[in-house]
Amino acid sequence: MNPTDADAGAKSEAAPGSSVPAGPAHKGLRSGSVSLLGAVALGLSSVAPAYSIAVTLGLVTLAVGHLAPAALLVGFVPILLTAFAFRELNREMPDCGTTFVWTSRAFGGSTGWLAGGWVPQIATLIAMTALSQVGATYLLQVLGLQGLADNSTAVTVTALVLLGVTTVIARRGVQIAASVQYALLGLQLIALFGFGFAAFARHGAAAPSLAWLNPFAFGGIGPFAESVLLCLFIYWGWDALITVNEETRHADRVPGQAVLVSTFVLLGTYLFTAFAAISFAGTGSTGLGLGNADNATDILATLAPPVLGSALATVVKLAVCVSAISALLTCLVSSPRGSLSMAAHGALPTAFTRIHPRHRTPAFGTVFFGGVAAALLVLLELVSARFLGDAILSIGLLIACYYGTTALACVWHFRKRLRESPRELLLKGVLPLLGGLMMLAAFARSAHDMIAPDYGSTSFHGIGGVFLLGIGSIVLGVPVMLVVRARFRRFFRDGRTAVAELTVTDPSETED
């Protein structure tokens, strides 16, 4: 298969008489259908802010105490530096394949396929299993079905239903998905800020202090590194909005703007919630304290009743449920577009280029990812319920791997332009380089920590299950890539040229 064949396959599925732009760069998606606000909503929803802060803040506090806000701030730095790399690469190559296209252009087909294609897709699939399960558990609790929420079979069945519903919504189009996301995201932000204001209004355990933001007060490199690694997960997902860049108005500018807006909104929301929670409950190891290990995995469920009362606490629980479902929906929007691009560039079977004739969405890819996530969820549940928890923890390795590789791809791709101006040097060289090195350092540190048998809930022959899942997911991609390489030789022989032929070179063609 060659790229032109793939693109022809994509366009053959378009509606009769539809205005699919001519030329090899277009894959049949509905260009100009997503605004800046829609892109920001998709990016924020993919992060699942209510869910992420609920399950992570307590763990960060266990590591560094009242310096949790400082950890959130420091953890944001590599994310921001990487965001600049995404913005600059998108300006040059606005393609829904994002990291796959960019790393292939910089480092060749093999690196692009493995680090830019396989790793983010596997990370997303693992995340989808977790999000569907969390969304199902909270949904049953909100409905007052606590008995079913405590039953693993009932939770799994409900999670499969949620996967089916979100797959149908994602298949019907980005516009519908974005409209749903506005409501879901609005509920999350209202719940988080409502909780925060109420917590500040009550007489709490500690007065807020700017000292909580001091990044130089950590007691050693161990707690510092552990907390920052946790924060990589809490910010992960904003890059999903880049995958709709070919459907976004002004594809060369708007996705990059949306990246920066969404990341700063996340930072503000997390810092506000962290200050509010710590000032109300403190960081003690007993009672409501955020340092209590019994509260660490869901601080909102613990603190919402005493802060808001039982009725409003249910709204917060609903927000966490909605947060997980919203992120699940965004995963089903972003991943199929990544596989669409890989197929259009000749790196996957042409089936992934099939576009729905009316909705102009990656029809086959959306159903495929929904089905694979459902199968993976059932498989992990059958192996061990604890196995699924370790799979979630392993996502940090995958995040650091492909974020770091993408940031370095930015530096390498623009290396000949870095002397043109201070702006080029800073935004395309220095900042992405620092971000990439920080991400890869986080990868190395997390791999070192995760190899311990007591890291997470499972171990095999003295090696931590989290390490085996994280590194194993990456290693598994190698034989899969070799199988794919045997069929799609042209892409792997000349990946840089293959992606260059289909990359949008005139962004004005995609403007609304």
C-alpha positions as CSV (number, residue, x, y, z in Angstrom):
1,M,0.0,0.0,0.0
2,N,1.2,3.5,-0.7
3,P,-0.1,6.8,0.7
4,T,-2.1,7.8,-2.3
5,D,-3.9,4.5,-2.2
6,A,-4.7,5.1,1.4
7,D,-6.0,8.5,0.8
8,A,-8.1,7.3,-2.1
9,G,-9.7,4.8,0.3
10,A,-10.5,7.6,2.7
11,K,-12.1,9.7,0.1
12,S,-14.1,6.9,-1.4
13,E,-16.1,6.7,1.8
14,A,-17.1,10.3,1.7
15,A,-20.6,11.3,1.0
16,P,-21.6,11.8,-2.7
17,G,-21.2,15.4,-3.6
18,S,-19.4,16.3,-0.4
19,S,-16.8,19.0,-0.5
20,V,-13.7,16.9,0.5
21,P,-10.8,19.1,-0.5
22,A,-8.7,17.8,-3.3
23,G,-5.1,16.7,-2.8
24,P,-3.3,14.0,-0.9
25,A,-3.1,15.9,2.4
26,H,-6.8,15.6,3.1
27,K,-8.2,12.4,4.7
28,G,-11.9,13.0,4.4
29,L,-12.4,14.7,7.8
30,R,-14.8,17.7,8.2
31,S,-12.3,20.6,8.1
32,G,-13.1,23.8,9.9
33,S,-15.7,22.2,12.2
34,V,-13.9,22.7,15.6
35,S,-13.5,26.1,17.1
36,L,-10.8,27.3,19.7
37,L,-13.3,26.7,22.5
38,G,-14.2,23.3,21.2
39,A,-10.5,22.3,21.0
40,V,-9.9,23.6,24.5
41,A,-12.9,21.6,25.8
42,L,-11.7,18.4,24.2
43,G,-8.2,18.9,25.6
44,L,-9.4,19.6,29.2
45,S,-12.0,16.8,29.1
46,S,-9.3,14.3,28.0
47,V,-7.3,15.1,31.2
48,A,-10.4,14.4,33.3
49,P,-9.6,17.2,35.9
50,A,-12.1,16.1,38.6
51,Y,-11.0,12.5,38.4
52,S,-7.3,13.3,38.2
53,I,-7.1,15.6,41.1
54,A,-9.3,13.3,43.2
55,V,-7.1,10.2,42.8
56,T,-3.7,12.0,42.7
57,L,-3.6,14.9,45.2
58,G,-3.7,12.5,48.2
59,L,-0.8,10.5,46.8
60,V,1.3,13.6,46.1
61,T,0.6,14.8,49.7
62,L,1.8,11.5,51.1
63,A,5.1,12.1,49.3
64,V,5.7,15.8,50.1
65,G,3.1,16.9,52.6
66,H,2.1,20.6,52.4
67,L,4.4,21.1,49.4
68,A,1.8,19.3,47.2
69,P,1.0,22.7,45.4
70,A,4.8,23.1,44.7
71,A,4.9,19.6,43.2
72,L,1.9,20.5,41.0
73,L,3.7,23.6,39.9
74,V,7.1,21.9,39.2
75,G,5.3,19.0,37.5
76,F,3.7,21.5,35.2
77,V,7.1,22.7,33.9
78,P,8.0,19.8,31.6
79,I,4.4,19.7,30.5
80,L,4.5,23.4,29.4
81,L,7.9,22.9,27.7
82,T,6.6,20.0,25.8
83,A,3.4,22.0,24.9
84,F,5.7,24.5,23.1
85,A,7.1,21.6,21.1
86,F,3.6,20.4,20.1
87,R,2.6,24.0,19.1
88,E,5.6,24.6,16.9
89,L,5.4,21.2,15.2
90,N,1.7,21.6,14.6
91,R,2.3,24.9,12.9
92,E,4.7,23.2,10.6
93,M,2.8,19.9,10.1
94,P,-0.9,20.1,11.1
95,D,-1.8,16.4,10.8
96,C,-4.1,14.4,12.9
97,G,-1.3,11.8,13.3
98,T,0.6,14.4,15.5
99,T,3.4,12.6,17.4
100,F,3.5,9.8,14.8
101,V,4.0,12.2,11.9
102,W,6.4,14.5,13.7
103,T,8.7,11.8,15.1
104,S,8.7,10.0,11.7
105,R,9.7,13.2,9.9
106,A,12.5,13.7,12.5
107,F,13.8,10.3,13.2
108,G,12.4,7.9,10.5
109,G,9.7,5.4,10.2
110,S,10.7,2.9,12.9
111,T,11.0,5.5,15.7
112,G,7.9,7.3,14.5
113,W,5.8,4.1,14.4
114,L,7.0,2.8,17.8
115,A,7.4,6.0,19.9
116,G,5.0,8.2,18.1
117,G,2.3,5.7,17.2
118,W,2.3,2.5,19.3
119,V,3.2,4.0,22.7
120,P,0.6,6.7,22.8
121,Q,-2.1,4.4,21.5
122,I,-1.3,1.7,24.1
123,A,-1.2,4.3,26.8
124,T,-4.7,5.5,25.7
125,L,-6.1,2.0,25.6
126,I,-4.9,1.3,29.1
127,A,-6.3,4.6,30.2
128,M,-9.7,3.8,28.6
129,T,-10.0,0.6,30.6
130,A,-9.4,2.5,33.8
131,L,-11.7,5.4,32.9
132,S,-14.6,3.1,32.0
133,Q,-14.3,1.2,35.2
134,V,-14.0,4.4,37.4
135,G,-17.0,6.0,35.5
136,A,-19.0,2.9,36.0
137,T,-18.3,2.6,39.8
138,Y,-19.1,6.3,40.4
139,L,-22.3,6.1,38.2
140,L,-23.6,3.2,40.2
141,Q,-22.8,5.0,43.5
142,V,-24.6,8.2,42.3
143,L,-27.6,6.1,41.4
144,G,-27.7,4.7,44.9
145,L,-26.7,1.2,43.8
146,Q,-23.9,0.7,46.3
147,G,-24.3,-3.0,46.3
148,L,-23.7,-3.2,42.5
149,A,-20.8,-0.7,42.8
150,D,-19.1,-3.1,45.1
151,N,-19.6,-6.0,42.7
152,S,-16.8,-6.4,40.2
153,T,-19.0,-8.1,37.6
154,A,-21.7,-5.4,37.7
155,V,-19.0,-2.7,37.4
156,T,-17.4,-4.4,34.4
157,V,-20.8,-4.8,32.7
158,T,-21.6,-1.1,33.3
159,A,-18.2,-0.1,32.1
160,L,-18.8,-2.1,28.8
161,V,-22.1,-0.2,28.4
162,L,-20.3,3.1,28.9
163,L,-17.7,2.1,26.3
164,G,-20.5,1.3,23.8
165,V,-22.3,4.5,24.3
166,T,-19.2,6.7,24.1
167,T,-18.1,4.8,21.0
168,V,-21.5,5.6,19.3
169,I,-21.2,9.3,20.2
170,A,-17.6,9.6,19.0
171,R,-18.5,7.8,15.7
172,R,-21.2,10.4,15.1
173,G,-18.8,13.3,15.0
174,V,-16.5,15.8,16.7
175,Q,-19.2,18.5,16.7
176,I,-21.5,16.3,18.8
177,A,-18.6,15.1,21.0
178,A,-17.5,18.7,21.6
179,S,-21.1,19.8,22.5
180,V,-21.4,17.0,25.0
181,Q,-18.0,17.9,26.4
182,Y,-19.1,21.5,27.1
183,A,-21.7,20.2,29.5
184,L,-19.6,17.6,31.1
185,L,-16.6,19.9,31.5
186,G,-18.8,22.7,32.9
187,L,-20.1,20.3,35.6
188,Q,-16.5,19.3,36.6
189,L,-15.3,22.9,36.9
190,I,-18.3,24.0,38.8
191,A,-17.9,21.1,41.3
192,L,-14.2,21.7,41.8
193,F,-14.5,25.5,42.3
194,G,-17.6,25.1,44.4
195,F,-15.8,22.7,46.6
196,G,-12.8,25.0,46.8
197,F,-14.7,28.1,47.7
198,A,-16.7,26.2,50.4
199,A,-13.5,24.7,51.8
200,F,-11.9,28.2,52.1
201,A,-15.0,29.6,53.7
202,R,-14.9,27.0,56.6
203,H,-12.5,27.2,59.5
204,G,-9.8,24.8,58.4
205,A,-6.8,23.0,59.8
206,A,-4.2,25.3,58.3
207,A,-4.0,28.9,56.9
208,P,-3.0,29.0,53.2
209,S,0.6,30.0,52.7
210,L,2.8,30.9,49.7
211,A,5.4,28.6,51.3
212,W,3.4,25.7,49.9
213,L,4.6,26.8,46.5
214,N,8.3,26.8,47.4
215,P,10.0,24.3,44.9
216,F,13.3,24.4,46.9
217,A,11.8,23.0,50.1
218,F,11.5,19.4,49.2
219,G,13.2,17.0,51.6
220,G,15.4,15.1,49.1
221,I,15.4,14.0,45.5
222,G,13.3,10.9,46.2
223,P,10.1,12.6,47.4
224,F,10.6,15.3,44.8
225,A,10.9,12.9,41.9
226,E,8.0,10.7,43.1
227,S,5.6,13.7,43.4
228,V,6.6,15.1,40.0
229,L,6.1,11.8,38.3
230,L,2.6,11.6,39.8
231,C,1.9,15.1,38.4
232,L,2.8,14.0,34.9
233,F,-0.3,11.8,35.0
234,I,-2.5,14.5,36.4
235,Y,-1.7,16.7,33.4
236,W,-1.6,14.0,30.8
237,G,-4.2,14.1,28.0
238,W,-4.3,17.7,26.8
239,D,-2.5,16.7,23.5
240,A,-5.7,14.9,22.5
241,L,-7.0,18.2,21.1
242,I,-4.1,18.2,18.6
243,T,-5.5,15.1,16.9
244,V,-8.5,17.2,15.7
245,N,-6.2,19.8,14.1
246,E,-7.3,18.9,10.6
247,E,-10.9,19.6,11.7
248,T,-10.0,22.8,13.5
249,R,-10.4,26.3,12.1
250,H,-7.1,27.8,11.1
251,A,-5.3,24.4,11.7
252,D,-1.9,26.0,11.9
253,R,-2.7,28.3,14.8
254,V,-5.8,27.4,16.8
255,P,-4.6,23.9,18.1
256,G,-1.4,25.5,19.4
257,Q,-3.3,28.2,21.1
258,A,-5.7,25.6,22.6
259,V,-2.7,23.6,24.0
260,L,-1.4,26.6,26.0
261,V,-4.9,27.7,27.1
262,S,-5.9,24.2,28.3
263,T,-2.6,23.6,30.2
264,F,-2.8,26.9,32.1
265,V,-6.5,26.3,32.9
266,L,-5.5,22.9,34.4
267,L,-2.7,24.4,36.4
268,G,-5.0,27.1,37.9
269,T,-7.7,24.6,38.7
270,Y,-5.4,22.1,40.4
271,L,-3.6,24.7,42.5
272,F,-6.9,26.2,43.6
273,T,-8.2,22.8,44.6
274,A,-5.0,21.7,46.3
275,F,-4.8,24.9,48.4
276,A,-8.4,24.6,49.4
277,A,-8.1,20.9,50.4
278,I,-4.9,21.4,52.4
279,S,-6.2,24.5,54.2
280,F,-9.4,22.7,55.2
281,A,-8.1,19.2,56.1
282,G,-4.4,19.7,56.6
283,T,-1.7,17.1,55.8
284,G,-2.0,15.0,59.0
285,S,-1.9,11.2,58.9
286,T,-5.2,10.7,60.8
287,G,-8.8,11.7,60.3
288,L,-9.5,13.9,57.3
289,G,-5.9,14.8,56.8
290,L,-4.5,14.4,53.2
291,G,-1.6,12.5,54.7
292,N,-3.9,9.7,55.8
293,A,-3.2,6.8,53.5
294,D,-6.9,5.7,53.8
295,N,-7.9,8.9,52.0
296,A,-5.2,9.1,49.4
297,T,-6.9,7.4,46.5
298,D,-10.0,9.7,46.5
299,I,-9.7,12.9,48.5
300,L,-12.9,14.4,47.0
301,A,-15.0,11.5,48.2
302,T,-13.5,12.0,51.7
303,L,-13.7,15.8,52.0
304,A,-16.8,16.6,50.0
305,P,-19.4,15.6,52.7
306,P,-17.9,17.6,55.6
307,V,-17.3,20.6,53.3
308,L,-20.5,20.6,51.3
309,G,-22.9,18.3,53.1
310,S,-24.2,15.0,51.8
311,A,-26.5,16.4,49.1
312,L,-23.9,18.6,47.4
313,A,-21.3,15.9,48.0
314,T,-23.3,13.8,45.6
315,V,-22.8,16.5,43.0
316,V,-19.0,16.2,43.4
317,K,-19.2,12.5,43.1
318,L,-21.3,13.0,39.9
319,A,-18.6,15.3,38.6
320,V,-15.9,12.7,39.1
321,C,-18.1,10.2,37.3
322,V,-18.7,12.7,34.5
323,S,-15.0,13.5,34.4
324,A,-14.0,9.8,33.7
325,I,-16.8,9.4,31.1
326,S,-15.8,12.7,29.4
327,A,-12.1,11.6,29.2
328,L,-13.2,8.3,27.8
329,L,-15.2,10.0,25.0
330,T,-12.2,12.2,24.1
331,C,-9.9,9.1,23.9
332,L,-12.4,7.7,21.4
333,V,-12.1,10.9,19.4
334,S,-8.3,11.1,19.4
335,S,-7.0,7.6,19.0
336,P,-9.0,6.7,15.8
337,R,-7.6,9.9,14.2
338,G,-4.1,8.8,15.0
339,S,-4.6,5.4,13.4
340,L,-6.3,7.1,10.4
341,S,-3.2,9.2,9.9
342,M,-0.9,6.1,10.3
343,A,-2.9,4.3,7.6
344,A,-3.1,7.3,5.3
345,H,0.7,7.5,5.4
346,G,1.1,3.8,4.6
347,A,1.9,2.5,8.1
348,L,-1.3,0.6,8.9
349,P,-4.0,-1.3,6.9
350,T,-6.3,0.8,4.7
351,A,-9.3,-0.2,6.8
352,F,-8.3,2.5,9.3
353,T,-8.8,5.1,6.6
354,R,-12.5,4.4,6.3
355,I,-14.5,7.6,6.9
356,H,-18.2,7.5,7.8
357,P,-20.1,8.7,4.7
358,R,-22.3,11.2,6.6
359,H,-20.5,12.0,9.9
360,R,-17.0,12.2,8.3
361,T,-15.4,10.5,11.2
362,P,-12.9,7.5,11.3
363,A,-15.8,5.0,11.4
364,F,-13.7,1.8,11.5
365,G,-11.0,3.1,13.8
366,T,-13.6,4.4,16.4
367,V,-15.3,1.0,16.6
368,F,-12.0,-0.8,16.6
369,F,-10.6,1.2,19.6
370,G,-13.9,0.9,21.5
371,G,-13.9,-2.9,20.9
372,V,-10.2,-3.4,21.8
373,A,-10.6,-1.3,25.0
374,A,-13.6,-3.5,26.0
375,A,-11.6,-6.7,25.4
376,L,-8.6,-5.3,27.3
377,L,-10.9,-4.4,30.2
378,V,-12.3,-7.9,30.4
379,L,-8.9,-9.5,30.1
380,L,-7.3,-7.5,32.9
381,E,-10.3,-8.1,35.1
382,L,-10.0,-11.9,34.5
383,V,-6.3,-11.9,35.2
384,S,-6.6,-9.9,38.4
385,A,-8.4,-6.8,39.7
386,R,-5.1,-5.6,41.2
387,F,-3.5,-6.1,37.7
388,L,-5.7,-3.3,36.4
389,G,-4.6,-1.0,39.1
390,D,-0.9,-1.6,38.2
391,A,-1.7,-1.1,34.5
392,I,-2.9,2.4,35.4
393,L,0.3,3.2,37.3
394,S,2.3,2.1,34.3
395,I,0.9,4.8,32.1
396,G,3.4,7.3,33.6
397,L,6.3,5.5,31.8
398,L,4.5,5.6,28.5
399,I,3.6,9.3,28.9
400,A,7.2,10.3,29.6
401,C,8.4,8.2,26.7
402,Y,6.4,9.7,23.9
403,Y,6.2,13.2,25.3
404,G,10.0,13.2,25.6
405,T,10.6,11.8,22.1
406,T,8.2,14.3,20.6
407,A,10.0,17.3,22.3
408,L,13.4,16.1,21.0
409,A,11.8,15.6,17.5
410,C,10.9,19.3,17.5
411,V,14.6,20.2,18.2
412,W,15.9,17.9,15.6
413,H,13.4,18.8,12.9
414,F,14.0,22.6,13.3
415,R,17.8,22.3,14.0
416,K,18.7,24.2,10.8
417,R,16.5,27.1,11.6
418,L,17.5,27.7,15.2
419,R,20.0,30.4,14.3
420,E,17.5,32.4,12.3
421,S,16.2,34.4,15.3
422,P,16.1,34.3,19.1
423,R,12.5,33.2,18.9
424,E,13.3,30.2,16.8
425,L,16.1,29.3,19.1
426,L,14.0,29.6,22.3
427,L,10.7,28.1,21.2
428,K,11.9,25.5,18.8
429,G,15.2,24.6,20.4
430,V,15.9,25.5,24.1
431,L,12.5,25.0,25.6
432,P,11.6,21.7,23.8
433,L,15.1,20.4,24.5
434,L,14.7,21.0,28.2
435,G,11.2,19.5,28.2
436,G,12.4,16.4,26.4
437,L,15.3,15.9,28.7
438,M,13.1,16.3,31.8
439,M,10.6,13.8,30.4
440,L,13.2,11.2,29.6
441,A,14.8,11.7,33.0
442,A,11.3,11.1,34.5
443,F,11.1,8.0,32.4
444,A,14.4,6.7,33.7
445,R,13.6,7.5,37.3
446,S,10.2,6.0,37.2
447,A,11.5,2.8,35.5
448,H,14.1,2.5,38.3
449,D,11.5,3.0,41.0
450,M,8.9,0.7,39.4
451,I,11.2,-2.3,39.1
452,A,11.0,-2.9,42.9
453,P,8.6,-5.8,43.7
454,D,6.7,-3.7,46.3
455,Y,5.9,-0.9,43.8
456,G,2.2,-1.3,43.1
457,S,0.0,-4.3,43.9
458,T,1.7,-7.2,41.9
459,S,5.1,-8.6,41.2
460,F,6.6,-11.4,39.1
461,H,9.8,-13.2,40.1
462,G,10.9,-10.2,42.2
463,I,10.1,-7.6,39.5
464,G,7.3,-5.1,40.0
465,G,4.2,-5.7,37.9
466,V,4.0,-1.9,37.1
467,F,7.5,-2.1,35.6
468,L,6.7,-5.2,33.6
469,L,3.5,-3.6,32.3
470,G,5.0,-0.3,31.4
471,I,8.3,-1.5,29.8
472,G,6.5,-4.6,28.6
473,S,4.0,-2.5,26.6
474,I,6.9,-0.7,24.9
475,V,8.9,-3.9,24.2
476,L,5.7,-5.6,22.8
477,G,5.6,-2.9,20.2
478,V,8.9,-4.2,18.7
479,P,7.6,-7.6,17.4
480,V,4.3,-6.0,16.4
481,M,6.3,-3.4,14.4
482,L,8.3,-6.1,12.7
483,V,5.2,-7.8,11.6
484,V,3.7,-4.5,10.3
485,R,7.1,-3.7,8.7
486,A,7.0,-6.8,6.6
487,R,3.7,-5.7,5.0
488,F,4.3,-1.9,4.7
489,R,7.9,-1.9,3.6
490,R,7.8,1.5,1.8
491,F,6.9,3.4,4.9
492,F,9.6,1.9,7.1
493,R,12.2,2.2,4.3
494,D,11.6,5.9,3.9
495,G,9.3,7.1,6.6
496,R,10.4,10.7,6.4
497,T,9.4,11.0,2.8
498,A,6.2,9.0,3.3
499,V,4.8,11.4,5.9
500,A,6.1,14.4,4.1
501,E,4.0,13.6,1.0
502,L,0.7,13.7,3.0
503,T,1.5,16.5,5.5
504,V,-0.6,19.6,5.0
505,T,1.8,22.2,3.6
506,D,-0.8,25.0,3.1
507,P,-2.8,25.4,6.3
508,S,-5.1,28.0,4.6
509,E,-6.7,25.1,2.7
510,T,-8.2,23.8,5.9
511,E,-9.5,27.1,7.2
512,D,-13.2,27.6,7.5
